[in-house]
Amino acid sequence: QVQLVESGGGLVQAGGSLRLSCAASGSIDSINAMGWYRRAPGKQRELVATITSGGTINYEDSLKDRFTISRDNAKNTVYLQMNSLKPEDTAVYYCSISSLATRTSVWGQGTQVTVSS
């Protein structure tokens, strides 16, 4: 089993920054993709960014100028640096890890990010 533990969410003023972390543990396939998704109030979950174990990155186009995803493979940890935050970035942010071999995914419990105006 794989477990994900997210941290780094909180309350920040518009224009501020936050860094989210997500550490994976357990039986992790070496070839995988880790990513961040978010669900804003009243909206569907949406992609923020993903990064594979080989370093291939995919962003939601509207976020790539302000958000940066990175990972430390040795620590099985993915990060999301969020800059110039806006109130519309307020959401629960979820971490995921997907095995590229089995096409299965595990999700974290989510961390709340609230951006005040």
VENJONOR-V754915 format. One record per backbone hydrogen bond with DSSP energy under -0.5 kcal/mol. NH is the residue of the N-H (numbers start at 1). CO is the residue of the C=O. If there is no record, write none. Layout:
# VENJONOR-V754915
nh = (NH:NH)
co = (CO:CO)
This chain:
# VENJONOR-V754915
nh = (3:5:7:10:12:14:15:16:18:20:21:22:23:24:25:27:28:29:32:33:34:35:36:37:38:39:43:46:48:49:50:51:52:53:55:58:60:63:64:64:66:67:68:70:72:73:75:76:76:77:78:79:80:81:82:82:83:83:84:85:89:90:91:92:93:93:94:94:96:97:98:99:100:100:103:106:108:111:113:114:116:116)
co = (25:23:21:112:114:116:85:13:82:80:7:78:5:76:3:1:26:27:30:98:51:96:49:94:46:92:40:38:36:36:58:34:56:32:52:50:48:60:60:61:63:63:81:79:77:71:72:72:73:72:22:70:20:68:18:80:66:81:15:16:86:87:113:39:91:111:37:92:35:106:33:104:31:98:99:97:95:93:91:10:12:114)
